Amino acid sequence: MGDATDPFESLQQQVREAAAEIDLDDGVVERLTNPERILELSLSVKMDDGSVEVFDAYRSQFNGDRGPYKGGIRYHPRVNRSEVKALSGWMVYKCAAVNIPYGGGKGGIAINPVNYSASEIERITRAYAKELRPIIGADRDIPAPDVNTGQREMNWIKDTYETLEGTTEPGVVTGKGIESGGSAGRVEATGRSVMLATREACAYLDRDIQEATVAVQGYGNAGSVAAKLLDDLGVDVVAVSDSSGAVYSEDGLDTRAAKQFKTETGSLSGFDGATEKFSNDDLLTMDVDVLIPAALENAINADIAERTGADLVVEAANGPLTPPADDILTERDVAVVPDILANAGGVTVSYFEWVQNRQRFAWTEQRVNDELERYIVEAFESMIDAYENRSVPNFRVAMYTVALERVARASKESGIWP
């Protein structure tokens, strides 16, 4: 599954394709397709047995023209310089797509967290936070959870920063636990925006969502929440997968039971609510109405795109399609709701959390969900307006033209100096 496509090259290609539609100066395009700065770290951390391990870690600050840098921190063996550059760039255009006042950043540590104890993960996280301390802050750069990180890690980063700074600054990170200044609705936010994007796309394409069949590749937070919320709309989620493979039921899976089984056992393998088990590649090419790739980037390459059976792809993951795959799906008239819209719920509710932290006032979960729906629906409508009124080939280019215009306008208004 996937291929060797460089995610940063994919990002640059996507932005340049949109830039060609709005006639931006070449110098501006060059500036908006490269990060402003990247911090590279070697973290030396003592393990439980007294030995010392060194971990490669990064933080990319791509563009701050529209506000503080914003983006998650992931713990994964594949984390590298190119990946964080790409992810920080996608964050710039994701924030602009939903029109929240942030720039884009991203960070991570090259580590497989399952190989380390909780106390080791805490020391690694605090070592990372200590190095990030000079460049993060509520008005500078605001990290958040990503792959293999969550409330626990954000709470540790917040505590490390506040302790070293001798202050209280809950807005330095988002995705925290409620008692540490987190927001209601944050945990489900990314999956909720995927559900909303799917609902809006089906309505636009004149398809009855309650008659739709859905397959979800990746059953972590985003994928499982999207599956559950689509299930609640009456959709038949017929297949879901994780790294152990995919499970299937023609009549629709019990999405909550599948998540509970994965939580208890660590994988979907052996889930007795399914009638069949097969590979992830088989899930990506099965005959369903909607495919939701919710794992890592480059999951769908050109070969898989040629065989994809879905009529609509909604990107819950960041960069799950390679550029050749994108071109093939466009040629095949398969609609794709791009990641910078579909999975923007996480950063949107992170923005709400940041606003609440600054106000020292907590919103209800209903208010959070209502505001999120408004932002996602308005962003979808702006994408459709661009799609219908510009000569663009697909939804992705349409959404990027909207986002890129906003970033370019902010850049022009700020000017370049000295």
Phi, psi and omega in degrees: 000142180079182176205192188271015180303131178285121183298328180293322177294324177298314178302311182299320179296318180297316181292317181295325178295320177290322181299326180295335181278341183242009170056058177272150175300142183301322179295321177295317179298317179300317180296321185273005175243012178222145183288151177288321179199155177224129174262124176246134187230151166241108184268118177263119187226135178280131180272173182300329182273006179093349178285166179243132174242151180244131184240135173283133181218158188214157164213120179254129174248104192277310182201133181240023183295329184259001179150189180302149175298141183219132177170160188281174175235124180244147174247108183200144180301334184274359179301129178207177184301313182298319182296313182292328174300312181297313183295323178292326176292316177302325179295323177305310187279336174293313179297319179291325181300318180266003172061049171252150192277065179228157164267204183228136174217169175195151179211174178178168177235134178282095186201146169259102189297340181293344181271004185230150179285166178299321180292325177292317178299321178297315180295321178297315181296316181291325176297319177296314180299322179299320180286330179283340188314316183292341187247354179254170181154161186299337179247009182240297185206127190238098179292169181203172178290158174209211182301126176065018170231161182199207183303319183303309182293322179294322177298320179294318179296314178302313182295318179298313180298311183296322180295314181289328180274346182064043184214179170241117184216075183300335181283004179291333173222161171238171185083022181280168171293155183304315183290346178259012178103014178285174183250140168302143176084356184290319185299323183267001192298315183294314178297326179294319179293327176297317177299313182297318179296320177296315179300313182293321180295317178299319178297316181296321181276005177060046177240135180285111185295332180286348175261001187277151169250142187229140171240136183240116178264111185105117186238043170277209184300305184298311183295317183289322178292317177301316180299315181297315183289326174292321174305318180295335177279354181099007179285145174270103174276102191267341182211140174219160183213160167221195185295343180277349182128188184246149175239152191217144169214123183301328182272001181100138180273155169279099189296325180288320178295323178296318179294319179297319179297315180296320179297319184283325187253343181094352178201169177274350182300125179093003179299121188276001174275000181255155177257341180218157174228137179208190187274165176298319179299322178297321178297318183292342182245006183285161184276093176227168178282320185229130175247130180241097174283119188231028181251242183253176181293160176063026180291329183245109178261186185300318181297315179292321180299325178297331186253359181299131184264354183281154174267342182219131176244128179241117190276099175279331177274167173273123175061043182285345178254134170285157178305318176298323177296319178301314180298318182295316180295324176297315178298328181272005181060034172268118181286139179233119172274117190289156181303323184294348170253308190299319183256019183284359179298324181298310182287330179294315179286334170299320175299316177300319179298316179299316178298316179298319179298319182289326179277344189054045182215125185266136176271158172284159177298323179297318178296317178302312182294321179294316179295321178299315180300318179299315181295316182291318180295317179296321178294319178299317181295322177294325177295314181295322177299315178294321181296321184277337188247001176234158180274069182248151187278338187200176181297324184298309180297322178300314182292322179293325178296320178297311183294316183295321177300320180294317180292316181296322179296316179296320178298316180295318181294326179285326183081171178239125182214164004279000000 
